[in-house]
Structure formats: C-alpha cells, structure tokens
C-alpha cells in the first residue's frame, strides 16, 4: 500500500475514510470505526478526530498523523501485533 504525501494539517478522518470506508457513526468532532488492531470479536471502536485518534477498546493505541499512517501501513502489510503495541506506546 502506498500512502499519499500528507501535510501537517491533514484531517485524519478523511485518511480513515479512504482506508477503512464509511464510519460506523460520526459527528462534527469525530468518527468511529472498528479498531483494526483489536481482535474482531472484541468489537473495539477507534475514535478518529481531525488531529488525533484513539482506540476505546483493548489495545488503547493512540496518536496523531504519523502514528495513524504507520498503523495503516502496518495493517496493510500484516505486521505482527507486538510491533503495533510499540506504535501506541
């Protein structure tokens, strides 16, 4: 997967829509997707705002633009879970 170059003021919600499709729910402040890092059977939710994201479930991964781009790349390449834990640390 190749990511488009982003700027420091990119809206993370748009990046998430391009990657994971339509959100489960959204408001003017944030949108919700299933967390790509957590196991499907946990039904964990990832909240993505314009400038930050956070898993509200088990993995608690969080960050900004660079971390989200790293997460998207890692999930596309099926990187092991222990690497994803380091991203959210």
N, C-alpha and C positions, 0 to 999 in steps of 0.2 A: 504494500500500500504506500502510495506517495502522498504526502501532505502538501497542500499548497502553502507557500510562504505566508506567514501571518504577521500582523503588526502588533505592537504593544496594546492597542486599544480594540482588539478583536472581541466580538461578542461570543462568549463561549457557548451560548445557547444555539447560535447558528452553526457552529462547528459540530455540536452534538446532533443537531437535526440532520446535517449532511452525513454523519457517521451512522447514527442509530435510527434515523427516521423520526416520524412524528412522536412527540412525547405522550406519556400516559395522561398527564394533566399539565396545565401551565397557567401562569398569571403574568401580570406585567413585571413582576420581580424575579420569578424563577420558573423553571420547568422540571418535570420529573420523568425519569426513565428507570428501567430496571438496571441495577448495578451490573456492569459487565465483569466485575472482579469477583463477585459473590456467587455462590452456587445457586442455580436456578430455583431449587426447592426452598430456599430461604425467603424468596420474594423480596429481597432487599431493594431499596429505592435509592437512586442517586439524584440529588438536587443540584441543578446547574443554574447559576445566576449569570449575569453579564460578565463578571470578572473572577468568579470562583466556583468551585464545585465541591461537593461532599457526599460521601456515602452515608446514608442514615441507617444502614444495616450493620452486618458483622465486620466487614473489613475496615470501615471508617477511613478509607482513603480520601484525601482532600488535597486541594491545591489551586493553582491558577492556570494560566495559559500553557506554560511549558510542561507542567505535570499532566494536563489533560492531553496534550499532543503526544507525550510519552506513553500514556495509558492507551490511547487509540492505536499507536504503532505496536505496542506490546500485545494488545488483544488481537490485532490483525495477524501478528506473527506467532501467536500462541506461545508466548513467553511463560515460563513456569511461575507459579504463584509466589514463590519466595522473592522473585525479582519485583513483582507488583507490590509486595509489602514494603520493600525498600523505597519505592516511589512515594508512597504515602507517609513515610516516616518523618 
